[in-house]
Amino acid sequence: MKDRIYIKQWLKLKPERKSNITDSYYLRLANKIKKEISPKNTFLFRNYLGEEDYNLMFCFLSSYFEDVISGVNIWKTFVKKHNELYGKKLPFYNTEEYFDDEINIQDVQLLIWYFINSYVEDMVISPFNDFIKTTATEVMGVFEKEYEYAPENLVLKKHYHINKTEEDYYKIRAVIDKILYQTWLFYPNTGLKLDIREKEIIEENKKEGNVMSYLQENRDISVHNDKTTLLNMKGNEWLAEVLGEKHPLYKDILDITQKIKGFFYYKKQDGRYIYLEHIATGKKFNLLKSTYDTHYELIVKNTVLYIGLVKWQKEWWFSGITFINEYSAEIIKEQKNNLHAKRELDFLDYDKDVLIDNLKNQFDVFLKFNNGSPVKFLSASEINNFLSEYFSFFNNSLKLSEKEEKKSKNKIKNKGYSFDKDDMDFSEDSENALIFFNEKSGIELASDINSAFPSKENPYFVEEESNENITFLIFSDNFSKELVLYCINNFKEKLSYFKSNPGKLYLKDLDFLMRFYKNENYASKPSITLI
C-alpha cells in the first residue's frame, strides 16, 4: 500500500490539521486521480517529483476540485485578479470556452504547470509540454464523473471569513497566515518555503533553548514579507481580494505596512501608548500599549529593547518577538552606523516625487555620459573604472560649491551610506558584464548575459549562447523586469529565441512569467542595485 495517499498528506494543504466529514471523500478522489494517470505520464512526472511530492500533487488537484465545489473562493479570486491584470481568465491557454464557477481543463493544466515549477529547482518546465495537457485530460475525466456527486466542504470557507467590524490586528494576521502557509493554492510555493526555512532554523539552533523564539520571529517576518509566485502578491493583498472590495476592511487590509523590526529606546508610557525611538534613525513611534503585555517591565527611560511593529488602522501594533537588551554603548554605536537598520524604515520616508526627480536627473546624466544609451557592455574588469568615472561625471554635473560638497559628503557619512569600489571586483567570477540604468531603481550590474543583447555596441554577443542567456535573463530572479523589457523592446526582432516556440508564446504572458519567477526583482524599488 505504499502507493496510497494518506490523510496526513491531504491535511498539509488545509488551514486546520484535523479532518472533517468531507475530507475522506476528497482524499479518495486524490487516490482515484493518481490511478488514472497513464504509465507514460507517471514516468515523466517522476523525473521531476519524488514520491511524496508526486502524491501531494494529487492532493493539490483534488483541493482545486473541492474549492470549486464548495465555493471557497481561493481559485476564483486568482482567476478574477488575473483577468483584472491581463484581460483574460488565465495565462498560456485559450479560455474562449471557459465556465466560471465550474471546473475547467485549462485550470488543471495551469495548476499542474505551477505545481511542478514550484518543486523543480534550476529548471523551467514549459506550460506547453504535451504531458501537461494529456495529464490534465486524464484528471478531468475523473472530475467530470464526480462533479454531480461531490459534497461541499461547509467548514473550509469559514477559515477565510473576517467580521466586517473586526478591529483586532492579530485576528487579521492569523487569516493572512492561513492563506500563505495553510491553503492548497499557495502551499507549493510559500508554504513549502516556510517548511524549509523552519527545518533549517531547528537544525541550526537545536542545541539552544530558544528555538521557538526563532521560529516565531521567522514566521512573523515571513507573513508580512512573503510574496506568492502567482501574481507576485503579498498575503494581505490576497486576503483583501478574497474578501472583496465591498468588505469594509478591504482598504485597511491592503494598507497594512511591512513589518519594522530592530532596536528602540523606551522613552515613556501613558494610558494608551508606549513611546519609542528607533535607535538607528531617531524616528519616533507610539506603540499601542494594549498590544504589549509586558509594558510593566519598561520602567527606566532609554532602556534598549528589540521589538517588531506593524501599522494597522493608523496605529502601531506589536508583532513578533521582543526582548529587553542590556544597555551597551557598542550596540548603540553599531545601530547608528548600521545601513541595514537605517533602511528598515525607508518605506516610511519615501518622498516618491523627490525620488522620481532624483532618478530622472541621474538617468539623464547617465545617458549623456554613455552616449545616449542606458546600458554599457564591458568586460568585468572594467566595471570599477566605468562607475568611478560616471560618479565623478555626475558629481561635476551638480556644480556644487566646496561648502555644499562638504555638507553633502557629511550627510552621506552620517546616514551610514558608503561606496567602496574595491569591494566590487567581478572579474574573478565572470568575463563580461553590463551596466544598466533602471529608471525605476538606479544602477544594476549583471554578468554573463551579454549574449541576450545583439547590439552593435556589444562586442561580447555570441549567437550560440543567445538562447541560454535570454532564458536566464527572463526566468532568473537576479535581473529586473525592466532589463528584460529593454532587451525585448530593442532586440526582439534580432533574436531567434522569440521567432519560435516556446519563446514566441512566452511573449504573450511575459508579465505573468516575470511575476512568477522574479519574486524579489519584479517590483523595482528606488536604490542602487548591485546584481
C-alpha positions as CSV (number, residue, x, y, z in Angstrom):
1,M,0.0,0.0,0.0
2,K,3.0,2.3,-0.3
3,D,1.4,4.0,-3.4
4,R,-1.6,5.1,-1.4
5,I,-2.0,8.8,-0.3
6,Y,-2.9,9.2,3.3
7,I,-4.7,11.8,5.3
8,K,-1.6,13.4,6.7
9,Q,-0.5,14.5,3.2
10,W,-4.0,15.8,2.5
11,L,-4.1,17.9,5.6
12,K,-0.8,19.6,4.6
13,L,-2.9,21.8,2.3
14,K,-5.6,22.7,4.8
15,P,-6.0,25.6,7.2
16,E,-6.5,23.2,10.1
17,R,-4.6,20.0,10.8
18,K,-7.7,17.8,11.7
19,S,-10.0,16.2,9.3
20,N,-13.7,16.9,8.9
21,I,-16.6,15.0,7.4
22,T,-15.8,15.6,3.7
23,D,-12.0,15.0,3.9
24,S,-12.3,11.3,3.4
25,Y,-14.2,11.8,0.1
26,Y,-11.6,14.2,-1.3
27,L,-8.7,12.0,-0.1
28,R,-10.3,9.1,-2.0
29,L,-10.6,11.4,-5.0
30,A,-6.9,12.2,-4.9
31,N,-6.1,8.4,-4.9
32,K,-8.5,7.9,-7.7
33,I,-6.8,10.6,-9.8
34,K,-3.4,9.1,-9.2
35,K,-4.6,5.7,-10.5
36,E,-5.9,7.2,-13.7
37,I,-2.6,8.7,-14.8
38,S,-1.0,6.8,-17.6
39,P,2.3,5.0,-17.1
40,K,4.0,7.2,-19.6
41,N,2.9,10.4,-17.8
42,T,3.7,8.9,-14.4
43,F,7.2,8.2,-15.6
44,L,7.6,11.8,-16.9
45,F,6.4,13.3,-13.6
46,R,8.7,11.0,-11.6
47,N,11.6,12.6,-13.4
48,Y,10.7,15.9,-11.6
49,L,9.0,14.9,-8.4
50,G,9.8,12.5,-5.6
51,E,7.2,10.0,-4.3
52,E,5.9,12.4,-1.5
53,D,5.7,15.4,-3.8
54,Y,4.1,13.4,-6.5
55,N,1.4,12.2,-4.1
56,L,1.0,15.8,-2.8
57,M,0.2,16.9,-6.4
58,F,-2.9,14.8,-6.4
59,C,-4.0,16.2,-3.1
60,F,-3.4,19.6,-4.6
61,L,-5.5,18.9,-7.7
62,S,-8.3,17.3,-5.5
63,S,-8.2,20.5,-3.4
64,Y,-8.9,22.6,-6.5
65,F,-11.9,20.4,-7.2
66,E,-13.0,20.8,-3.5
67,D,-12.5,24.6,-3.8
68,V,-14.8,24.9,-6.8
69,I,-17.5,22.5,-5.5
70,S,-17.5,24.3,-2.1
71,G,-17.3,27.9,-3.3
72,V,-14.3,28.6,-1.1
73,N,-13.3,31.5,-3.4
74,I,-9.5,30.9,-3.4
75,W,-9.2,29.8,-7.1
76,K,-12.0,32.2,-8.2
77,T,-10.0,35.1,-6.6
78,F,-6.9,34.1,-8.6
79,V,-8.9,34.0,-11.9
80,K,-10.6,37.3,-11.1
81,K,-7.3,39.0,-10.3
82,H,-5.6,37.6,-13.4
83,N,-8.5,38.8,-15.5
84,E,-8.2,42.3,-14.0
85,L,-4.5,42.5,-14.8
86,Y,-4.5,40.9,-18.2
87,G,-8.0,41.0,-19.6
88,K,-8.2,37.1,-19.8
89,K,-9.0,34.4,-17.3
90,L,-5.7,32.5,-17.4
91,P,-2.2,32.7,-18.9
92,F,-0.9,30.3,-21.6
93,Y,-4.2,28.6,-22.5
94,N,-7.2,29.5,-24.7
95,T,-10.1,30.5,-22.5
96,E,-12.7,31.4,-25.1
97,E,-14.6,28.3,-23.8
98,Y,-14.3,28.7,-20.1
99,F,-17.0,28.2,-17.4
100,D,-17.0,30.5,-14.4
101,D,-17.5,28.8,-11.0
102,E,-17.1,25.3,-12.6
103,I,-14.1,23.0,-13.3
104,N,-12.1,23.7,-16.5
105,I,-9.3,21.7,-18.2
106,Q,-7.3,25.0,-18.6
107,D,-7.4,25.4,-14.8
108,V,-6.0,21.9,-14.4
109,Q,-3.3,22.5,-17.0
110,L,-2.1,25.7,-15.3
111,L,-2.2,24.1,-11.8
112,I,0.0,21.1,-13.0
113,W,2.5,23.6,-14.6
114,Y,2.5,25.7,-11.4
115,F,3.0,22.7,-9.1
116,I,5.9,21.2,-11.0
117,N,7.7,24.5,-11.4
118,S,7.3,25.1,-7.6
119,Y,9.1,21.9,-6.8
120,V,11.8,21.8,-9.6
121,E,14.9,23.9,-9.0
122,D,17.2,25.3,-11.7
123,M,14.9,24.2,-14.5
124,V,11.9,25.8,-16.3
125,I,9.1,23.4,-17.3
126,S,7.2,24.8,-20.2
127,P,3.4,25.1,-19.8
128,F,3.0,23.9,-23.4
129,N,4.5,20.4,-22.8
130,D,2.3,17.7,-24.1
131,F,2.4,15.6,-21.0
132,I,0.8,18.5,-19.0
133,K,-2.1,18.6,-21.5
134,T,-2.6,14.8,-21.5
135,T,-2.4,14.6,-17.7
136,A,-5.0,17.4,-17.4
137,T,-7.3,15.4,-19.7
138,E,-6.9,12.3,-17.5
139,V,-7.6,14.3,-14.4
140,M,-10.7,16.0,-15.9
141,G,-12.1,12.6,-16.8
142,V,-12.2,11.8,-13.1
143,F,-13.6,15.2,-12.1
144,E,-16.4,15.1,-14.7
145,K,-17.6,11.7,-13.4
146,E,-17.6,13.0,-9.8
147,Y,-18.9,16.5,-10.3
148,E,-22.6,15.9,-9.7
149,Y,-21.9,13.8,-6.5
150,A,-19.1,15.7,-4.8
151,P,-20.0,17.0,-1.3
152,E,-19.5,20.6,-0.3
153,N,-17.0,21.4,2.5
154,L,-19.0,23.8,4.6
155,V,-16.2,24.4,7.1
156,L,-13.4,25.4,4.7
157,K,-14.8,28.8,3.6
158,K,-15.2,29.9,7.3
159,H,-11.4,29.9,7.7
160,Y,-11.2,32.9,5.3
161,H,-14.0,34.9,6.8
162,I,-13.5,38.1,8.8
163,N,-16.2,40.0,10.6
164,K,-17.0,43.4,9.0
165,T,-16.3,45.2,12.3
166,E,-13.2,43.3,13.2
167,E,-10.5,45.6,14.8
168,D,-8.1,43.1,16.2
169,Y,-5.0,43.0,14.0
170,Y,-3.9,39.7,15.4
171,K,-7.1,38.0,14.0
172,I,-6.3,39.6,10.6
173,R,-2.7,38.3,10.8
174,A,-3.9,34.8,11.6
175,V,-6.0,34.6,8.4
176,I,-3.1,36.0,6.3
177,D,-1.0,33.2,7.8
178,K,-3.6,30.7,6.8
179,I,-3.7,32.0,3.2
180,L,0.0,31.9,2.7
181,Y,1.0,28.7,4.5
182,Q,-2.1,26.6,5.0
183,T,-4.0,27.0,1.8
184,W,-3.9,24.5,-1.1
185,L,-3.2,27.0,-3.8
186,F,-0.1,28.6,-2.1
187,Y,1.3,25.7,-0.2
188,P,3.6,24.5,-3.1
189,N,5.1,28.0,-3.0
190,T,5.0,30.0,0.2
191,G,4.0,27.0,2.4
192,L,6.8,24.8,1.2
193,K,9.4,27.6,1.6
194,L,8.3,28.2,5.1
195,D,8.6,24.5,5.9
196,I,12.2,24.5,4.5
197,R,13.1,27.7,6.5
198,E,11.7,26.2,9.7
199,K,13.6,23.0,9.3
200,E,16.8,25.0,8.8
201,I,16.2,27.1,11.9
202,I,15.5,24.0,14.0
203,E,18.7,22.3,12.7
204,E,20.9,25.4,13.2
205,N,19.6,26.1,16.8
206,K,18.7,22.7,18.1
207,K,21.4,23.0,20.8
208,E,19.9,26.3,22.1
209,G,16.9,26.7,24.3
210,N,15.2,29.5,22.3
211,V,14.3,27.7,19.1
212,M,10.6,28.6,19.4
213,S,11.5,32.3,19.6
214,Y,13.5,32.0,16.3
215,L,10.6,30.1,14.7
216,Q,8.1,32.7,15.9
217,E,10.1,35.6,14.6
218,N,10.8,34.0,11.3
219,R,7.1,33.3,10.8
220,D,6.1,36.8,11.7
221,I,8.6,38.3,9.3
222,S,7.5,35.9,6.6
223,V,3.8,36.6,6.9
224,H,4.5,40.3,6.3
225,N,7.1,39.9,3.6
226,D,6.5,36.8,1.5
227,K,5.0,37.2,-2.0
228,T,3.4,34.4,-3.9
229,T,4.8,33.4,-7.3
230,L,1.3,33.6,-8.6
231,L,0.9,37.3,-9.5
232,N,3.6,38.4,-7.1
233,M,1.2,39.3,-4.3
234,K,1.6,39.5,-0.6
235,G,-0.6,37.8,1.9
236,N,-2.6,40.9,2.9
237,E,-3.3,41.6,-0.7
238,W,-4.7,38.1,-1.3
239,L,-6.8,38.4,1.8
240,A,-8.3,41.7,0.7
241,E,-9.1,40.2,-2.7
242,V,-10.7,37.1,-1.2
243,L,-12.9,39.3,0.9
244,G,-13.7,41.6,-2.0
245,E,-13.8,45.4,-2.4
246,K,-17.2,45.7,-0.8
247,H,-15.9,44.4,2.5
248,P,-15.5,47.3,5.0
249,L,-11.9,46.2,5.9
250,Y,-10.7,45.8,2.3
251,K,-8.7,49.0,2.2
252,D,-7.4,48.7,5.8
253,I,-6.1,45.2,5.0
254,L,-4.4,46.5,1.9
255,D,-2.8,49.3,3.9
256,I,-1.1,47.0,6.5
257,T,2.5,48.1,6.5
258,Q,5.5,45.9,6.2
259,K,7.0,44.9,9.5
260,I,9.6,47.1,11.2
261,K,12.0,45.2,13.5
262,G,15.0,46.4,15.3
263,F,16.4,48.2,18.4
264,F,14.5,51.0,20.1
265,Y,14.8,53.3,23.1
266,Y,12.0,53.2,25.5
267,K,11.0,56.8,26.4
268,K,7.8,56.7,28.4
269,Q,4.3,55.4,28.5
270,D,0.8,56.6,29.4
271,G,-2.7,55.0,29.5
272,R,-2.8,54.4,25.7
273,Y,0.7,54.4,24.3
274,I,4.3,53.3,24.8
275,Y,6.6,55.9,23.3
276,L,9.6,54.5,21.4
277,E,12.5,55.9,19.4
278,H,14.2,53.9,16.7
279,I,17.9,54.0,17.6
280,A,19.3,53.8,14.0
281,T,17.3,56.7,12.7
282,G,15.9,58.6,15.6
283,K,12.3,58.2,14.3
284,K,9.6,58.1,17.0
285,F,6.8,55.6,17.3
286,N,3.7,55.5,19.5
287,L,3.0,51.8,20.2
288,L,-0.4,50.8,21.3
289,K,0.1,49.8,25.0
290,S,-2.8,47.2,24.8
291,T,-0.8,45.2,22.3
292,Y,2.3,44.9,24.5
293,D,1.5,42.7,27.5
294,T,4.9,43.2,29.4
295,H,4.7,47.0,29.4
296,Y,5.1,46.9,33.1
297,E,8.7,45.8,32.6
298,L,9.5,49.1,30.9
299,I,10.5,51.5,33.7
300,V,13.8,53.2,33.0
301,K,14.0,55.8,30.3
302,N,16.3,54.9,27.4
303,T,16.0,51.2,28.1
304,V,17.0,49.4,24.9
305,L,14.6,46.8,23.5
306,Y,14.3,44.7,20.4
307,I,10.7,44.8,19.0
308,G,8.7,44.4,15.9
309,L,6.0,46.8,14.8
310,V,3.2,46.9,12.2
311,K,0.8,49.6,11.4
312,W,-2.9,48.6,11.3
313,Q,-5.8,51.1,11.1
314,K,-3.3,54.0,11.6
315,E,-2.0,52.6,14.9
316,W,1.3,50.8,15.6
317,W,0.9,47.2,16.9
318,F,3.5,44.9,18.5
319,S,4.2,42.0,16.2
320,G,6.7,39.1,16.5
321,I,9.1,38.8,19.4
322,T,10.6,41.3,21.8
323,F,13.3,41.4,24.5
324,I,14.9,44.0,26.7
325,N,18.6,44.3,25.9
326,E,21.2,45.3,28.4
327,Y,22.4,48.8,27.6
328,S,25.6,48.8,25.6
329,A,27.4,51.8,24.1
330,E,28.8,49.4,21.5
331,I,25.3,48.3,20.4
332,I,24.1,51.9,20.2
333,K,27.1,52.9,18.0
334,E,26.7,49.8,15.8
335,Q,23.0,50.6,15.3
336,K,23.6,54.3,14.4
337,N,26.1,53.2,11.8
338,N,24.2,50.2,10.5
339,L,22.9,50.8,7.0
340,H,20.6,47.8,7.1
341,A,19.0,49.1,10.3
342,K,18.5,52.6,8.8
343,R,16.9,51.2,5.6
344,E,14.4,49.2,7.7
345,L,12.4,52.4,7.8
346,D,13.0,53.6,4.2
347,F,9.4,52.8,3.2
348,L,8.1,55.3,5.7
349,D,10.1,58.2,4.5
350,Y,9.9,57.7,0.7
351,D,9.0,61.0,-0.9
352,K,8.1,59.5,-4.3
353,D,8.2,62.7,-6.2
354,V,11.7,63.6,-4.9
355,L,12.9,60.1,-5.6
356,I,11.5,60.1,-9.1
357,D,13.0,63.5,-9.8
358,N,16.4,62.4,-8.5
359,L,16.4,59.2,-10.5
360,K,15.3,61.1,-13.6
361,N,18.2,63.5,-13.1
362,Q,20.7,60.6,-12.6
363,F,19.3,58.8,-15.6
364,D,19.6,61.9,-17.9
365,V,23.2,62.4,-16.7
366,F,24.0,58.7,-17.3
367,L,22.7,59.0,-20.9
368,K,24.9,62.0,-21.5
369,F,27.9,60.1,-20.1
370,N,27.2,56.9,-22.0
371,N,26.4,58.3,-25.5
372,G,22.7,58.2,-25.1
373,S,22.3,54.6,-24.1
374,P,21.0,53.2,-20.7
375,V,23.3,50.2,-21.0
376,K,27.0,49.7,-21.2
377,F,28.6,46.4,-22.3
378,L,32.0,45.8,-21.0
379,S,34.4,43.3,-19.5
380,A,34.0,42.6,-15.8
381,S,37.4,44.1,-15.1
382,E,36.2,47.5,-16.5
383,I,33.3,47.9,-14.1
384,N,35.0,49.8,-11.4
385,N,36.6,52.4,-13.7
386,F,33.4,53.0,-15.5
387,L,31.4,53.5,-12.4
388,S,34.0,55.8,-10.8
389,E,34.1,57.9,-14.0
390,Y,30.3,58.1,-14.0
391,F,30.1,59.1,-10.4
392,S,32.7,61.8,-11.0
393,F,30.8,63.0,-14.1
394,F,27.5,63.1,-12.1
395,N,29.1,65.0,-9.2
396,N,30.6,67.6,-11.6
397,S,27.2,68.0,-13.2
398,L,25.7,69.1,-9.9
399,K,28.1,72.1,-9.9
400,L,28.2,72.2,-6.1
401,S,30.3,74.8,-4.2
402,E,33.0,73.5,-2.0
403,K,30.8,74.2,1.1
404,E,27.9,72.3,-0.5
405,E,30.0,69.4,-1.5
406,K,31.4,69.0,2.1
407,K,27.9,69.2,3.5
408,S,26.7,66.6,1.1
409,K,29.6,64.2,2.0
410,N,29.0,64.6,5.7
411,K,25.3,63.9,5.3
412,I,26.0,60.7,3.4
413,K,28.6,59.7,6.0
414,N,26.2,60.4,8.9
415,K,23.5,58.3,7.2
416,G,25.9,55.4,7.0
417,Y,26.0,55.2,3.2
418,S,29.3,54.4,1.5
419,F,30.7,53.2,-1.8
420,D,33.9,51.2,-1.9
421,K,34.9,50.3,-5.4
422,D,37.4,47.8,-4.0
423,D,34.5,45.7,-2.9
424,M,33.2,45.4,-6.4
425,D,35.6,43.1,-8.2
426,F,33.6,40.8,-10.5
427,S,36.5,39.8,-12.8
428,E,37.1,36.6,-10.9
429,D,33.6,35.4,-11.3
430,S,32.9,36.4,-14.9
431,E,34.5,37.6,-18.1
432,N,31.9,40.1,-19.4
433,A,29.2,42.2,-17.8
434,L,26.8,45.0,-18.4
435,I,25.7,48.1,-16.5
436,F,22.1,49.1,-16.9
437,F,20.5,52.2,-15.5
438,N,17.0,51.2,-14.5
439,E,14.8,54.4,-14.4
440,K,12.7,52.9,-11.6
441,S,15.6,51.8,-9.3
442,G,19.0,53.0,-10.3
443,I,22.2,51.2,-11.4
444,E,22.1,47.5,-12.0
445,L,25.1,45.3,-12.7
446,A,24.7,42.0,-14.5
447,S,27.3,39.4,-15.6
448,D,27.4,36.7,-18.2
449,I,24.1,37.6,-20.0
450,N,25.6,39.8,-22.7
451,S,24.6,37.4,-25.4
452,A,21.0,38.3,-24.8
453,F,21.7,41.7,-26.4
454,P,22.6,41.7,-30.1
455,S,23.6,45.4,-30.0
456,K,26.3,46.8,-32.3
457,E,27.7,48.3,-29.1
458,N,28.1,44.9,-27.5
459,P,31.4,43.1,-28.5
460,Y,30.5,40.2,-26.2
461,F,27.4,38.9,-28.1
462,V,27.8,35.2,-29.1
463,E,25.0,33.8,-31.2
464,E,25.4,30.3,-29.9
465,E,25.0,31.5,-26.3
466,S,22.0,33.7,-27.0
467,N,19.1,31.4,-26.2
468,E,20.6,30.3,-22.9
469,N,21.3,33.9,-21.9
470,I,17.8,35.1,-22.7
471,T,16.3,32.2,-20.8
472,F,18.4,33.1,-17.8
473,L,17.5,36.8,-18.2
474,I,13.8,36.1,-18.2
475,F,13.5,33.4,-15.6
476,S,16.1,34.3,-13.1
477,D,15.3,36.5,-10.1
478,N,18.7,38.1,-10.4
479,F,17.6,40.5,-13.0
480,S,14.9,43.2,-13.0
481,K,11.9,43.1,-15.3
482,E,13.0,46.5,-16.7
483,L,16.2,44.9,-18.0
484,V,14.1,42.1,-19.6
485,L,11.8,44.7,-21.3
486,Y,14.8,46.7,-22.5
487,C,16.1,43.5,-24.2
488,I,12.8,42.7,-25.8
489,N,11.7,46.2,-26.8
490,N,15.1,46.8,-28.6
491,F,16.2,43.5,-29.8
492,K,13.2,41.1,-30.1
493,E,13.3,41.1,-34.0
494,K,17.0,40.2,-34.0
495,L,16.7,37.3,-31.6
496,S,15.9,33.8,-32.9
497,Y,14.6,32.9,-29.4
498,F,11.4,34.8,-30.0
499,K,10.8,33.6,-33.5
500,S,9.9,30.0,-32.5
501,N,8.1,28.3,-29.6
502,P,8.1,28.4,-26.7
503,G,9.9,31.8,-26.7
504,K,7.3,33.2,-29.1
505,L,4.5,32.0,-26.9
506,Y,6.2,33.4,-23.8
507,L,5.8,36.9,-25.1
508,K,2.0,36.7,-24.7
509,D,2.3,36.1,-21.0
510,L,5.7,37.7,-20.3
511,D,4.5,39.8,-17.3
512,F,2.8,36.8,-15.7
513,L,6.0,34.8,-16.1
514,M,8.2,37.6,-14.6
515,R,5.8,38.0,-11.7
516,F,6.2,34.2,-11.2
517,Y,10.0,33.9,-11.5
518,K,11.2,37.3,-10.3
519,N,9.8,37.2,-6.8
520,E,12.1,39.9,-5.4
521,N,13.0,41.9,-8.5
522,Y,9.6,42.2,-10.2
523,A,8.8,45.4,-8.4
524,S,11.9,47.6,-8.6
525,K,12.5,50.0,-5.7
526,P,14.4,53.2,-5.8
527,S,18.0,52.3,-4.8
528,I,21.4,51.4,-6.3
529,T,21.0,47.7,-7.1
530,L,24.1,45.5,-7.4
531,I,23.4,42.3,-9.2
